[in-house]
Amino acid sequence: MRKYITVCVAFFALVLASCSSGIKMTSSWKDNSTTANAPHIKKILVIGLFGEKSRQLRERMEDQMADNLNKLGYNAVEAYREYGPKAFVNISEDHAMKVVDSSYAGNYDGVIIVSIIDKQSSKSYVPGYSSPYPYYGYGWGYSPFYRPFGMYEPGYYKTNNHYQFETNFYDISDKKLLYSGQSDVFNPSSPGTLAIDYSRIVLKDMRKKSIIS
């Protein structure tokens, strides 16, 4: 029984690992001429440049980034809440900055733009799993059952999604880029989880580089 439990725990740990998402910061840059923590920047507009089909991801990303910035003492607002879900859709980053500069520059000190700069998909085979040990478990209604012939999980093909995200932070008054960070995102589990993890990692790097306080 103890041997079976050990095998079963290892199996389910493998399944959970195969379903998890990964985010890795690959590179980042900052403008070294900028005063530490850019103290003149108080109000920040957060823009997620994603297509119409990725509206949920955009909203979650803007929400999470703005929420974390607000916790740090900034006045951060989400573009989709301020200007509607149709604003800043299917346009380039240069175009987005021109829109901000021409229409909203007086309302904000800085702009953070998050975008996907590359996407790749591939398929991989996940081998099946079998155990010769009896299987103990619980069925519907939480009734215990015993399967004397062990357990078997067939192999299958899975689609792996690899994205490259970029976050840029602009000073509106000086019209210059203060920070740029790139990250690899592998098999995100959900828009909400991705937004939470991604914003945490990026803002941590920005604070480490003394771009924000």
C-alpha positions in Angstrom: 0.0 0.0 0.0 2.8 2.5 0.9 4.6 1.6 -2.3 1.5 2.3 -4.3 0.9 5.7 -2.6 4.5 6.7 -3.5 4.0 5.8 -7.1 0.6 7.5 -7.3 1.9 10.7 -5.7 4.8 10.8 -8.2 2.4 10.3 -11.1 0.0 13.1 -10.1 3.0 15.4 -9.5 4.1 14.7 -13.1 0.6 15.5 -14.4 0.5 18.8 -12.5 3.9 19.8 -13.8 2.9 19.1 -17.3 -0.2 21.5 -16.9 1.7 24.4 -15.3 2.7 27.5 -17.1 6.2 29.1 -17.0 7.3 32.7 -17.3 11.0 33.6 -17.7 12.4 37.2 -17.9 14.9 37.0 -20.8 16.2 40.5 -21.0 15.5 44.1 -19.8 16.9 47.5 -20.3 16.6 50.9 -18.6 17.5 54.5 -19.4 20.4 55.2 -17.2 20.0 58.9 -17.5 16.6 58.7 -15.6 16.5 59.8 -12.0 16.1 56.8 -9.7 12.5 55.8 -9.4 11.4 58.7 -11.7 9.8 60.6 -8.8 7.9 62.9 -11.2 5.8 60.0 -12.5 2.7 59.6 -10.3 -0.2 58.7 -12.7 0.3 55.8 -15.1 -1.9 54.6 -17.9 -1.7 50.8 -18.4 -2.3 49.5 -22.0 -2.5 45.9 -23.1 -2.0 45.8 -26.9 -3.7 42.5 -27.7 -6.1 41.7 -30.5 -9.9 41.7 -30.2 -9.9 37.9 -29.6 -7.7 38.4 -26.6 -9.9 40.8 -24.8 -10.0 38.7 -21.6 -6.2 38.6 -21.5 -6.0 42.3 -22.1 -8.4 43.1 -19.3 -6.8 40.8 -16.8 -3.3 42.1 -17.6 -4.3 45.7 -17.3 -6.2 45.1 -14.1 -3.4 43.2 -12.5 -0.6 45.6 -13.6 -2.6 48.6 -12.4 -3.6 47.0 -9.1 0.0 46.2 -8.3 1.2 49.7 -9.2 -1.6 51.2 -7.0 -0.3 49.0 -4.1 3.1 50.6 -4.6 1.6 54.1 -4.3 1.0 55.1 -7.9 -2.3 56.2 -9.4 -2.6 53.6 -12.2 -5.6 53.2 -14.5 -6.6 50.6 -17.0 -7.0 51.8 -20.6 -10.0 49.5 -21.2 -11.8 50.9 -18.2 -11.0 54.5 -19.0 -11.6 54.5 -22.8 -13.6 51.3 -23.5 -12.6 47.9 -24.8 -12.4 49.1 -28.4 -9.7 51.6 -27.7 -6.1 50.6 -28.5 -7.2 47.4 -30.4 -5.2 46.2 -33.4 -2.8 49.1 -33.5 1.0 49.2 -33.2 2.8 50.5 -30.1 4.0 53.6 -32.0 0.4 54.3 -33.0 -0.8 53.9 -29.4 1.8 56.3 -28.1 0.8 58.9 -30.8 -2.8 58.6 -29.6 -1.8 59.0 -26.0 0.5 62.0 -26.8 -2.1 63.7 -29.0 -5.3 63.1 -26.9 -4.4 62.1 -23.3 -0.9 63.4 -22.6 -2.1 65.9 -20.0 -3.9 63.2 -18.0 -0.8 61.0 -17.3 2.8 61.1 -16.4 3.7 57.7 -17.7 2.5 54.8 -19.8 3.1 51.1 -19.5 2.4 49.0 -22.6 2.3 45.2 -22.5 2.2 43.3 -25.9 2.9 40.0 -27.5 5.8 40.3 -29.9 6.0 36.6 -31.0 4.0 33.4 -30.8 5.0 29.8 -31.7 3.1 26.6 -31.4 4.3 23.0 -31.4 3.1 19.5 -30.6 4.7 17.0 -28.3 3.8 13.5 -27.2 3.1 12.8 -23.5 3.8 9.2 -22.8 1.2 7.0 -21.1 1.6 5.7 -17.6 0.8 2.4 -16.0 1.2 0.9 -12.6 1.0 -2.8 -11.6 -0.1 -1.9 -8.1 -3.7 -2.1 -7.0 -5.6 1.2 -7.2 -7.4 2.6 -4.2 -9.6 5.7 -4.5 -13.0 7.4 -4.1 -15.8 7.4 -6.6 -18.9 9.6 -7.0 -20.5 10.1 -3.6 -17.0 9.7 -2.0 -17.4 5.9 -1.8 -14.1 4.1 -1.5 -13.3 1.5 -4.2 -10.5 -1.0 -5.0 -9.2 -1.8 -8.4 -7.0 -4.9 -8.3 -5.4 -4.5 -11.7 -3.6 -1.2 -11.1 -4.1 1.9 -13.2 -3.3 3.1 -16.7 -3.2 6.5 -18.4 -2.9 6.5 -22.2 -0.4 8.7 -24.0 -1.6 11.7 -25.9 -0.4 14.7 -28.0 -0.5 18.2 -26.5 -0.1 21.6 -28.1 2.7 23.8 -26.6 2.2 27.5 -26.9 5.3 29.7 -26.6 4.9 33.5 -26.4 7.3 36.4 -26.2 5.9 39.3 -24.2 7.3 42.8 -24.0 6.6 45.6 -21.5 7.7 49.2 -22.2 7.5 52.1 -19.8 7.3 55.6 -21.2 7.8 59.0 -19.7 5.1 61.2 -21.4 6.6 64.6 -20.4 10.0 63.8 -21.8 8.7 61.6 -24.6 11.2 58.8 -24.0 11.4 55.2 -23.2 12.5 54.5 -19.6 12.3 50.7 -19.5 11.9 47.7 -21.8 11.6 44.1 -20.6 11.1 40.9 -22.6 9.8 37.6 -21.2 9.2 34.1 -22.5 5.8 32.6 -21.6 5.3 28.9 -22.0 1.9 27.2 -21.9 -0.1 29.8 -19.8 -2.8 28.1 -17.8 -5.3 30.9 -17.9 -5.4 34.7 -18.6 -5.9 35.4 -14.9 -3.0 33.3 -13.7 -0.7 34.7 -16.5 -1.6 38.3 -15.6 -0.8 37.7 -11.9 2.5 36.0 -12.5 3.6 38.2 -15.3 2.9 41.6 -13.7 4.6 40.4 -10.5 7.8 39.4 -12.3 8.0 42.5 -14.5 7.3 45.0 -11.7 9.9 43.3 -9.5 12.4 43.8 -12.3 11.4 47.4 -12.7 11.9 48.0 -8.9 15.2 46.2 -9.0 16.4 48.6 -11.7 15.1 51.6 -9.7 12.6 52.5 -12.5 9.7 52.6 -10.0 9.7 52.8 -6.2 
